[in-house]
Protein backbone atom coordinates (compact mmCIF):
# COMPACT_ATOMS: atom_id res chain seq x y z
CA UNK A 1 0.00 0.00 0.00
CA UNK A 2 2.65 2.55 1.00
CA UNK A 3 4.76 1.57 -2.03
CA UNK A 4 2.08 3.05 -4.33
CA UNK A 5 2.37 6.39 -2.50
CA UNK A 6 5.88 6.84 -3.86
CA UNK A 7 4.49 7.66 -7.30
CA UNK A 8 4.27 11.38 -8.03
CA UNK A 9 0.51 11.42 -8.69
CA UNK A 10 -0.45 9.06 -5.86
CA UNK A 11 -2.86 10.28 -3.15
CA UNK A 12 -1.57 11.23 0.30
CA UNK A 13 -4.28 9.35 2.20
CA UNK A 14 -6.40 6.22 1.96
CA UNK A 15 -9.91 6.08 3.46
CA UNK A 16 -11.95 3.08 4.61
CA UNK A 17 -15.69 3.28 5.33
CA UNK A 18 -16.93 0.25 7.30
CA UNK A 19 -20.39 0.33 8.83
CA UNK A 20 -20.47 1.79 12.33
CA UNK A 21 -22.02 -1.53 13.39
CA UNK A 22 -19.24 -3.70 11.90
CA UNK A 23 -17.01 -4.17 14.94
CA UNK A 24 -14.57 -6.52 13.19
CA UNK A 25 -13.90 -4.16 10.27
CA UNK A 26 -13.52 -1.16 12.57
CA UNK A 27 -11.10 -3.14 14.77
CA UNK A 28 -9.07 -4.06 11.68
CA UNK A 29 -8.81 -0.41 10.63
CA UNK A 30 -7.59 0.46 14.12
CA UNK A 31 -4.99 -2.36 14.12
CA UNK A 32 -3.69 -1.32 10.70
CA UNK A 33 -2.99 2.19 11.94
CA UNK A 34 -5.93 4.08 10.45
CA UNK A 35 -7.21 7.14 12.33
CA UNK A 36 -10.94 7.38 13.02
CA UNK A 37 -12.25 10.70 11.69
CA UNK A 38 -15.83 9.99 12.77
CA UNK A 39 -19.15 8.73 11.45
CA UNK A 40 -20.62 9.80 8.13
CA UNK A 41 -23.57 8.91 5.91
CA UNK A 42 -23.36 7.48 2.40
CA UNK A 43 -26.12 7.08 -0.12
CA UNK A 44 -25.78 3.58 -1.54
CA UNK A 45 -26.43 2.66 -4.21
CA UNK A 46 -26.15 6.19 -5.60
CA UNK A 47 -29.56 7.70 -6.31
CA UNK A 48 -31.39 5.15 -4.14
CA UNK A 49 -32.14 7.45 -1.22
CA UNK A 50 -30.79 4.75 1.13
CA UNK A 51 -28.29 6.15 3.65
CA UNK A 52 -25.68 3.93 5.25
CA UNK A 53 -23.99 5.04 8.48
CA UNK A 54 -20.24 4.39 8.22
CA UNK A 55 -17.08 5.32 10.05
CA UNK A 56 -14.52 7.35 8.10
CA UNK A 57 -11.05 5.90 8.78
CA UNK A 58 -7.93 7.47 7.20
CA UNK A 59 -4.31 6.44 6.93
CA UNK A 60 -1.46 8.58 5.60
CA UNK A 61 0.38 6.93 2.72
CA UNK A 62 3.33 9.29 2.42
CA UNK A 63 6.26 9.80 4.76
CA UNK A 64 8.21 7.32 6.85
Buried (B, 14 or more C-beta within 10 A) or exposed (E): EEEEBEEEEEEEEBBBBBBBEEEEBBEBBEEEEBEEEEEBEBEEEEEEEEEEEBBBBBBBBEEE
